[in-house]
């Protein structure tokens, strides 16, 4: 430690901050304090008369070096001046910080050897000035007492320069140019490095870069408000982070995901600050982890910056002008140059071509093409004059190194790693000269992680049968495809290798590589990729782990229309989210080659608008949308279109409805939960869609005028709608008059869902009048959450006596009470009542209603299903119902008693009913309070040979282990019986239009 700080002048300033009484107490304590450090005390006569200047000199004289400060710091705490103690500690750490010196050396080497810039530092500083200043300002002030510490998200797509900026920030801090008074320590955590550590503690994680000469890490963690954690490469993490398991002890070893989740969620060191880089994939995952983060987005290079980059990269005005003009005249290429990494790749390609005397040019139909141009440009120079066999061996060794690193989370290689993969010392030197590899001390890295990812993908095309088995750690083509297209697949770098593999399936790209390498590539990879995706298409869409959007992105990367068509035709059920222009163009390309889709789920958010913030021409966006809509008419068996939470403008609305109105469109089901626009084109499409029988507008707010227009359309003889879902459409009692008119005029309509609409009693009255009309042929009416009372039951009761078609009636979640049910039962007891299912879930019923319901069960042979869940039926009510179930006239098949406040006291009654009743097939007893003894009684009845029950609603996991074993034994013995939680939920939601 430098003597300048420990001099008497440093001491004098701190002693001057002591008040008179504190200074006197400091001197008294100083009489004995040195003895604790095994030092001789200063004679008291000298101490007693010493001024502040004298005392500083005495301390420096008697206790030279650090001892004066050790004693002084200890005494500051004893005179209750912790503020001086803390300030001195920070100052010492800032001035004499071995960790900071180590970081300065480390990140200077990284900056000089591993950063793809090749332009002056002042140019980089100028291009990132705004974002750098934003970062500086974000952390400039310390949070006020009680305020949370700051979290900042540095966002932007891959290659935009996030890692470069964070490295620069780390270097600036270590060199003393940034946040010197704000952060004593900054720790840089790289996502790819954490993947190789299954379990750690925070202390252990930070110890990797902790110099031996530094103080213990535990000591510096006690001042967490002076610490900043930089987390770079969030998408590269192979594990999932969540809040279900957290840790607050920095020294405790836990799985690495737990440590990182705890840090990000501020459960661990909550006073510390965070700076996290995330790409487009990671932004959604990060949103649920960080608490109120501040966002800074890197925009990339401006057009002027791109031109300056070229002028710095190339030497000579002529080549600068020629190279920049070539790129500027290619719109796609010029747009890509806003990414600094892409700019560097293109410039490097052109420079190699210039040095070889080749014509300048870069193939840029996709990212794969761009990297192929880069690698082939390097290889043409690096493998020039090399026989094909030797060139293949050299390239294969380099790519083997890359692919092993990807599968083992390794991006920095030791010489032994190179030798193991067949890269000799001379070859390593050659790749270093070609700048495909970089050297940092004893370690080698690829010039950028993206280049390693591309070379890893090329390895699969270089393999031949005679090459033998791959290294154990390296996955197969199938495993790589799965890692790139499954939900919660591999880290970003693994997914990117998969994307490049798809791109290499393109015959054009393969020909480009073969021409440069001088030898053929494997043709089997494309077949393996297709075979893997075919396997995904055979799985149940409800259980499939396929991330359809990632698969589309990968197919788009191929730019191979025939291959895209082959893969898309594997899938009958397609689920697409379009959140930006890239999604739009990708979906357009893939769907325009789709001929076998039967069900399409589509979400389009804030893209199809002239006002959306993107650079793509509006007419081009509409052209993409037109291509997507073409699938409605070109797919051979197109049946279902689900448009959920979509944002359309007038022009995109018109394209959509025009496509659906085409005679060649065979659409049968339409789900639309968005704004209807002007509505005219929509109603025309409904009218002219001859095959359309199912219309679901659940969740679409309809004005009274739109309800009127819809009803007029549905009454037209050309309209073939049979199932109409209008749940949660804000349909009022006034609009029910128009809705009721459909029931009379449209005999094709069989199902009407009006759930979650305030139809009220008057609306119910209007609907019931229509139900009584002889022309009404409605079979299912759903009025859950309809704001009905017992008054409505009088109207419904009259309708049930007259109507012969209605078989299912849902009155759930209405305030009917026992009186309303009594009114309904008067009609239900009549032999002429043909209703088969009555749903009374959550209708504020008590045991008193069960007498009337029991009479219905005995007298009405038509009623097959009675759902009474979420009512206070209680044990007394169940006793009455069970008497009815045991009656020989009972024909009831399904009874819902979930959440009915039942206890084990009613199990005896239920058991006898299960044994005696010959019609009951389904019984829902979910969420009731049955103990083990009660379950023993029920299970004995279920195992009885006379019990015919096939479906029992129970959440098995809610019971103790002994009861769970009992239920398992019942299922093994009675193979026709299924015990499942919420047995009818899916069917109910589907009927209401809430589930497609």
Helices and strands as residue ranges (DSSP letters): H 8-16, H 20-36, H 44-49, H 52-62, H 67-78, H 82-95, H 98-113, H 121-127, H 129-138, E 151-155, H 162-174, E 185-190, H 191-194, E 199-200, H 202-206, G 207-209, H 217-221, G 224-226, E 227-232, G 234-236, E 254-255, H 256-264, E 273-278, H 282-287, E 294-297, H 303-313, H 317-328, H 331-336, H 340-356, H 367-382, H 388-407, H 415-420, H 425-433, E 437-440, E 443-446, H 449-462, G 465-467, H 477-485, H 492-504, H 507-517, H 524-537, H 548-558, H 561-568, E 573-578, H 581-591, E 599-604, H 618-629, H 631-634, E 640-644, H 650-660, E 669-673, H 680-688, E 694-696, H 704-715, E 723-725, H 736-745, E 751-753, H 760-771, E 780-782, H 790-802, E 808-810, H 817-828, E 837-839, G 847-849, H 850-859, E 865-867, H 874-885, E 894-896, G 904-906, H 907-916, E 922-924, H 932-942, E 951-953, G 956-958, H 961-973, E 978-980, H 985-992
